[in-house]
Amino acid sequence: MGRRGPISRRGAVAAGIAGLVVPLAVSVAGAAPAQAASCTSGTGPYQKQVEKFLGRPADGKQSTADCTAVRAFQTKHGITPNIGYAGPVTWGVMDLMNKQKAAGKTPNAAGKCPTNKGRIACVDLTRQLSWVQDGKKLVYGPVPVRTGRDGYETRTGLKKVYWRHKDHVSSIYHVPMPYSQFFDGGQAFHSVGVSMWNPPGSHGCVNMTKADAVKYWSLLKNGDEVYVYGRKPGT
């Protein structure tokens, strides 16, 4: 880390370096994955569901146009290999997007995030969503987030923002973590330059787009509570 916060254990910091290691075929700073040599002609196990999501004729049969559309989606969101195959990872991302859309403007309809804490940032690992609320009033969001991958899960429970560093840079990986707001050991909200649906996830932090991280920076302060619950698909 550029300078040490209240919790400075090297292991804790390393565990919270989120979004700094992405799939091997994905470069840093949100660059698109390397293009595959060719587009597959194979029909994937989720062909019909993927076609429907993309607004293609849902006949369950791979076509050149289908492959091109699927491949473009995979490239945009860092899914590898990006060869247009309608496999479980591609459908998993689309299915998650559908669930996020269904949350609408009532992400806490089930009442799982506390409504008796005043201002609080909620993180739903299951739907990969976060929002800020005051009591029962939605203040901002919900927005898609990218949390810890298998083995580096974002820890659940009630926490508090304890250290904020707008221009934070990891001293271990020398990678910027803009608008960092730490709430549990080395785990923090911060912006990244990759898709929020880029698998497999972070190293524990709650990744956000820059626009959302900037908004969270303006809404939260040291001492504000954070509640993380649920379980990320695949962990």
Summary of the structure (lengths in Angstrom):
residues: 235
radius of gyration: 18.5
end to end distance: 26.9
largest distance: 56.6
contacts: 785
relative contact order: 0.21
helix: 23%
strand: 24%
